[in-house]
Amino acid sequence: WLKSGLNLRCIARPIPSRPAVGRGHPPSAMKDWLYNITGTCTEDVMPNSYWDNDVTSPESRILLTLFFASAGGAMLYVGSLKRRARRDTVDYDFGIPLPPSRVEMQRTLSHPAESFMQGATTAVHTLTSLVARPPKERMWHLDFARIVCVSCVVTEHSGGLMYSHHNVAFALQWVLPYLFLTSGICFMLSSAPLWFYVSRLAMVLAAGVGLNWFADIYNGRDWQHDFGTTVFQMFYVVFLIGLAFIGGPLRRALKWRYENPNAPNNNKIRGVALGHGLLCLVGFAMVLLGHPLIYIPKPDNPESWAARAKVMFDNSSVIAAGTGGVFFLAALACLV
């Protein structure tokens, strides 16, 4: 069934009685806490229909695991090639260049003045590049991506449900990934300490939740029994704070490796890789088993924020595997 040229495919068939994890989900399960409906397989578009393949299908779970395993293997192979190429020029026990060859020593002894001037010029260029670094330029493409993504989210939250119901321009597949991507790039490029970065996010969170809270009180909504809906879109900031704590050690490790490309690995780098590797391993183990990493019972109120967030918790193993996998690959790059 093709609703339009930009819609994904859904299959019309009787919904079988099967466990929660298997091939496809019924329409009632294809909802999330932010976009409400994740595609066109809904009762108002096509009765008795559900996705023929989603993230919980055996094919998707196996393919996701093979993808990250292949990426890790490729990174180890590239690391071995780099070590082999540098073995003749760098002493990996101390991270310093090897002594010059006999020909270079004879050249230095026969032309001492020229060698001295060449070394002095290299030192001056090195110090100049370290002291007089070019000013940072604003990355306008990140601002453009953020503006477009936020516009799509505002359209959804302002009553434009028909756009998400029909998945116009595949917005359900790229809006949130681009938002998290731009935030992650800005976090990794920032030189501010972690406490300062988190404190700024906390101020944004307090301001957003405060405005939503004021609106709930003004409209007389029962926010006491459903405060999650008051937080609503500001859960994005909550996730950013959590990811900042998880990715903070990785950011320090990547910056250290960038500044010390030939230095031997230390225990901090190994600890970061081990931590993210354990998260990745547990996540993929639960993905292959077909069980969520965090299970919550079905809430009594189907309209509450907890009912919408249940889909996210049902896919918590996929979230842990994907997040831990990406972080582990980055930490592995520091090691190899």
N, C-alpha and C positions, 0 to 999 in steps of 0.2 A: 504494500500500500504506500503510494507516494502522494503525500499531501501537496507537496510542491517540489521544485527542483532542489531546495535546500533542506529538505526533511530527511531524516534517517528512516530506515526500514523497520517495520514492525510486522509481526506474524499474527494472523487471525486464526486462533485455534482455541479449543476449550482449555481452560486453565486447569492442569492436573493437580491432584493432591500430592505434594512432594515436599521434602524438607526445605528449609530456608535457603540452603546453599545448594545450587545445582545449575541447571541450564535455564537462565532467564529468571525474571521476577515478575509477579503479577502487578497490575497497574497500581494497586494500593501501596506497593513497596517502592515504586519508582518516584519517590518524592524526597527532597532534601530540605534542610533547615533554612537555606538561603534563597534558592530559586523556586522552591515549592514543587515544581514539576520538572523532571529532567528530560523530557522528550515528548514525542507525539503519540506514544503508546498509552493512551488514556481512554477512559470510558466515553468521554465526550467526542473523541475523534474516531475511535474504532472499538466497539464493544468486544469483550472477551479476547483481548489481545495483550501480548506482552513481548518483551525483547527476546529475540531468538539467541542472542549472545550478549552477555554483560560481563562485568568484572568478576563475578563469582563462578562463571562457567569453568569447567576443567581446562579447556583450551586456553582461556585467558590467564588462569593461574600458572599453568605450566610455561606459557610463552613469557610471562613477566619474569619468572624465575630464570629461565634460560637467557633472557636479554641481559639481566644484571650479571649473571655468571659469565657470559661471554664478554661483557664490558670489563669485568675484573680480570679475566684471563688476558684480554688484549692489552690492558694497562701493564700487567706484569711482564708481558713479552716486550713491549716498548721500553719498559724500564731496564730489562736485561740488555737490550741493544744499546741504550744510552750508557750503561755501565761499561760495556765492552768497548764503546768508542772512546770513552774518557780514561780507560785504564792505562793508556800509554802517556797521558799528559797530566794526570792528577793523582797524587798519593791519597788514596781513600782512607788510609789509617789516620791521617792528620788533616786532610782537606786542603793541602797546600800543593803548588806545582812541583813537579819533579825537577832535579838539578838539570841544567842545560847540557846538551851533548858536547862531545869533544870538539867538534867543529865550531860550535858557538863559543866555547871557552877560548879557542885559538883566535877567533875574530875579536873577542873582547880584549884579549891581551895585546893583539897587534894594533888595534885602534881604540885605545882607552878613552880618548876625548869624545869620539863619536858615540861610543856606547854610553858614556855618562850623559851626554846631551839627549840621547834618545830616551834613556830612563827618566831623566828629569822632565822631559816633555810629556811622557806618559803619566807621570805622577801629577803634574799640573792639570792635565785634562781630567784625570780621575777626581781630583779634589774640586775642580770647577763644576763637574757634573753633579757632585754630591751637595755642594753648597748652593749653587745657583740653579735650582731645579725650576723648570717652567711652571707657571701658575696653572692650577687646575681649571679646565674648561668645563662648563656646564654641559651635561649630556641631555640635549634637548629631545632626543628620541625616547628617553625614559619618561620625560614629562608628557610627551605625546601619547605614549602607550598608557600611562596612568589616566590621562584625561579621557581617552576613549573608553577604557574599562570602567571607570567611575560613571561615565555617562550611561553605559549599558545597565549598570547596577541601579542607578537612580531611576531609569526608565522602568525597570522591573518593580522597584519598591514604590513607585508612584502610580501603580495601577495598570501598567502595561503587561498584564499576564499573557496576553495573546502572543507576544513576542517570544516568551519562553515556552509557551505551549507548542508553538510551531518551530522553535529552535531557529529563529531567523538569523541568517549569516553564521550559523554554527556557534552562536555566542556562548552556549552552554559548555562548549569544549575549550574555549580559549580565554574567556574573560578572567576567571579566577586564577588559572595558571599564570597569565601575564601579570596580574596584580602581585601574586607572590613572587614572581620572577623579578619584577622591578624592585620590590621591597628588599629582596635578597641581594640584588646587585648593589643597591645603595648601602645596605648594611655591611657588605664585605669591603666596599671602597671607603667606608667611613673610618676615620682615625680616632673618633671619640671613644672613650672607654665604655664598657658595657653598662655600667650603672647610669651613665649620662644618657645613653641611647634608650634604655628601658624607662628612665624617668620621663623622658619626653613622650614616649608612647603612653605611659601611665597618665600624663596630663591630657593627652588627646582622648584616651578612654574615659577619663572622668568627665570631660566636657561633653562628649557624645552621649554617654549614659545619662548625664544630668539633664540634657535637653530632652531626651526621650522620656525620662521620668517626669519632667515638668508637663510634657504633653499628655502623658497618661493620667496624671492627677487632674489636669484641666478637663480632660474628656471623661473622667470618672471611670476609667478602666480598672478592673480588679488586678492591679499589678502585684498585690501582696501574694497571690497564689500563682503567679506566672511572671516572675521577674525576668526570666530568660528572654521573653518577648520584649521586655523593656530594653535589655541590652541589644538584642537583635543584630543589626549590621555591625555593631562594635565588637562582636565576637571575632571579627577579622583582626582587630588590634590585639585581642587576647591571644590569638594564635601567633601573631608576630612576636609578642613578648615571650611566649613559650619557646618559639623557634630561636629567638635571640639567645636564650640561656643554653639551648642545645647546641647552637652553632657558634657560640662565643669561643670555646677552646679551638674549634676548627679554624676560625678566622685568625687567631694568633698563630696557629701552626702554619697556615698558608703564607702569612706575612713573613714568618721566620724563615721558611724555606725559600721565599723569593729573595730575601736579603742574604741568605747563606746557601747558595745553590749547591756547593760542593762539600758542605759540612756533613759529618756523619750524623746518623739519626740518634736522637736522645730519647730518654724514657718518656718525656712529655708527648713527643710525637707518637710514640708507640702506644701510649695510654689513650690518646685521642682516637687513633685507629682502632684500638681494641674496643673502646666504648661504643663507637658507631658500628663496628662489626658485630657486636653482640646484639644490638638493636636490630640490625639488618637480618641476622641469623634467626632471631626469634620471630620477627615479622614474616619472613619467608617460610619458616616452618609452619606457622599458623595459616598462611595462605595456601600452602600445599595440602594441609589437613582440612581446609575449608571451614575454619572456625574463627570467630572474631577474637581479637586480642583483648578487647574490653566488652563485656556483655552487660546490657541493662534490660530489665524487663519492660514489656510494653506498657506505656503509661495509660492511665484510665481515660484521660482527656485527649482525644485524637487531634485537637486543635492547639494543644500546648506546644511550647518550644521543645520540650523533651521528646514529644512524639516526632517532631521533625528531625531532631538531632539523633534519634535512634538509628536512622539510616547511616549516619556518619559513624556511629559506634559499631554498627554491624560490619562496616568496612574498615574497622580500625586496624586489622592485620595488614590490609593493603596499604593503608596510610603509613604504618610503621615500616613496612618493607620498602616502599618507595622512598620515604624520607631518609630512613637509615641507609638504604642502598646508595643514594646520591651522596650523602655525607661520608659514607665509608669509601666510595670511589675517590672523593676529594682528599680524604686522609691518606688513602693508598698512594695517591700521586705525590704526597710529601715523602713517603717512605722510599718509593722507587726512583 
